[in-house]
Amino acid sequence: MRKNLQELNTDKRHTFTATVKRFGTKSDPWGQPIETVCLGDVRILGARQRMTDHVWFTYGKQMKGAGDLAVGDRIRFDARVKLYTKGHWKDRKADYKLAYPTKVRRAK
């Protein structure tokens, strides 16, 4: 479980920085590919403590708004913390993720 994310207010947007680790794909419900991006070393802006080691996002309109991202690029974005369940239906576990990224831009 991502304890550091759990401590953040889930009703409020927070500003994060992260490094692009890699790109991938997942399938939509009809089997069509959806581009994804894995961000690593995710931190609250200005904080030394890492919030999570990685987080996956759909590489959609908000992420592409920062321009052509490449592995190693440092970005800054606003997002909310959300509770979700993961795992097989018999073995469900609660965890926290970042959701609804906005204001995505390259970090300086």
N, C-alpha and C positions, 0 to 999 in steps of 0.2 A: 504494500500500500504506500502511496505517496504521502507520507506524513506532513511534509512541508507544505504541500498544496492544501491539505486538509485544514491547516491552520488559517488559511486565507478566507476572507469573507466571500461566500459564493454569490452574493447579490450585487457585488461591486466589480467593475472592470479594473484590471491592474495592467500596468505597463511592464512588459518582459523584454529581455534580450536573449538571443539564442544563435547558435551556429548551424548552418545547413550541413547535415551529415550525409544524406543521400536522398535519391528520388526512387520512386517505385510506382506500382499500380495495384489497384484492387478492382473487383468487379461490382457493378451495380446489380440490382435485382434481376435485370434482363441479360446479364452476362457481358455487358459492354465495359471496357476498361475505363477506369477513372484514375487520373494522375494523382500521386500522393508525394508528400515531402516529409522527411524525418528531420526534426530539429533537435540538436543536442545542447548540453550545457545551458539549460534554461534557467535564467535568473530574473528576479525582480529588478527593474532598472535601478542602478545605484547600489545594489546589495552584493555582498560577497558570497553569501550562502546560496548554494545551488538549490533550486526548487524541485527539479527532477532531472534525471540524466538524459531523457529523450521524450519526445511527444510527436505523434503523427498527425498531420493535417492533410485535407484534400488540397491539392495544388490547383486552386481555382482562382476566381476573379480577385479576391482580396490578396492572395499571395503573389499572383502575377502582377499586381499593381505596383510592386516594388521593382519591377524590371526583370530582366533575365537573371535569375539567381543561379549560382554555381556552388558546388560543394566547397565549404570553407568560408562562405560569405557570412558575415555577422549581420543579423537583422534585429529590428525593434518592432514590437507590435503590442496592441492592447487585446486582452482576452478575459474571459470569465472562467472561474473554476467551477466544474460541474461534477456531480456524483454520478457514476455509472456502474453497471454490473458487467463483469467479464467472466469468461469461462464457459464450460459446458453446462447445460441446464441443470444437471444433477450436482454440479460443483461450482455454483455461482459464487463470486466474491465481489464485494464492493471496492471501488477504487475511485480516484479523482483524476480528472483530465482537464485540459484547457480547451475551451470551445469559443466559437464565434470570434475568430481573429479579425481585427480591423486596424486601420492606420498602419499597415505593414510598410516598412521602409528600411533601407539599409542603415545600420548603426554606424556611427562615426568612431 
